[in-house]
Amino acid sequence: MQEGFTEAAIAVLRGLEPGEVVSYGEVAEQAGFPGAARAVGNLLKQTEGLPWWRVVNANGRLVPGGEDRQAKLLRA
């Protein structure tokens, strides 16, 4: 991944407003790295403290295996 991806993606994720939901691809694009949706997913897996529940796949689906928890956090 190009230099600066992590910092840029974290900035996008931390800038999400309450109730805002984005796709992995949207985070990548807003961070300046279009096409890096998978890297956003990996970043969310590896970095604690980021609002992972606000990120869905391109079809709007919740995280496989974590749908119940993610839905609960989105409703909060």
C-alpha positions as CSV (number, residue, x, y, z in Angstrom):
1,M,0.0,0.0,0.0
2,Q,1.2,3.5,-0.8
3,E,2.7,5.6,1.9
4,G,0.1,7.6,3.9
5,F,-2.8,5.2,3.4
6,T,-3.1,4.2,7.0
7,E,-3.1,7.8,8.3
8,A,-5.5,9.0,5.6
9,A,-8.0,6.1,6.1
10,I,-7.9,6.6,9.8
11,A,-8.7,10.3,9.4
12,V,-11.7,9.5,7.2
13,L,-12.9,6.9,9.7
14,R,-12.5,9.1,12.7
15,G,-14.3,11.9,10.9
16,L,-17.5,10.0,10.4
17,E,-20.4,11.6,12.1
18,P,-22.8,9.7,14.4
19,G,-25.3,7.8,12.3
20,E,-23.1,8.1,9.1
21,V,-22.5,4.8,7.3
22,V,-20.1,4.3,4.4
23,S,-18.7,1.5,2.4
24,Y,-15.1,0.2,2.5
25,G,-14.7,1.6,-1.0
26,E,-16.0,5.0,0.0
27,V,-13.5,5.2,2.8
28,A,-10.7,4.3,0.4
29,E,-11.8,6.8,-2.1
30,Q,-12.2,9.6,0.5
31,A,-8.7,8.8,1.8
32,G,-7.3,9.2,-1.7
33,F,-6.8,5.6,-2.5
34,P,-9.6,4.4,-4.8
35,G,-9.7,0.7,-5.2
36,A,-8.3,0.0,-1.8
37,A,-11.5,-1.2,-0.2
38,R,-9.9,-4.5,0.9
39,A,-7.1,-2.6,2.6
40,V,-9.7,-0.6,4.6
41,G,-11.2,-3.9,5.8
42,N,-7.7,-5.1,6.9
43,L,-7.0,-1.8,8.6
44,L,-10.3,-2.1,10.6
45,K,-9.4,-5.6,11.6
46,Q,-5.9,-4.6,12.8
47,T,-6.6,-1.3,14.5
48,E,-8.6,-0.9,17.7
49,G,-10.7,2.1,18.5
50,L,-12.0,2.8,15.0
51,P,-15.7,2.9,14.2
52,W,-15.8,-0.4,12.3
53,W,-19.6,-0.7,12.7
54,R,-20.1,2.3,10.5
55,V,-18.5,0.6,7.5
56,V,-20.5,-1.8,5.2
57,N,-19.7,-3.6,2.0
58,A,-20.6,-2.1,-1.4
59,N,-24.0,-3.7,-1.3
60,G,-24.8,-2.2,2.1
61,R,-24.4,-5.5,3.9
62,L,-23.1,-5.8,7.4
63,V,-19.9,-7.6,8.5
64,P,-20.4,-11.3,7.9
65,G,-20.5,-13.1,11.3
66,G,-20.9,-9.9,13.2
67,E,-24.2,-8.7,11.8
68,D,-26.0,-8.7,15.2
69,R,-23.4,-6.7,17.0
70,Q,-22.9,-4.3,14.1
71,A,-26.7,-3.7,13.8
72,K,-26.9,-3.1,17.6
73,L,-24.0,-0.5,17.5
74,L,-25.6,1.2,14.5
75,R,-28.9,1.6,16.3
76,A,-27.2,3.1,19.4
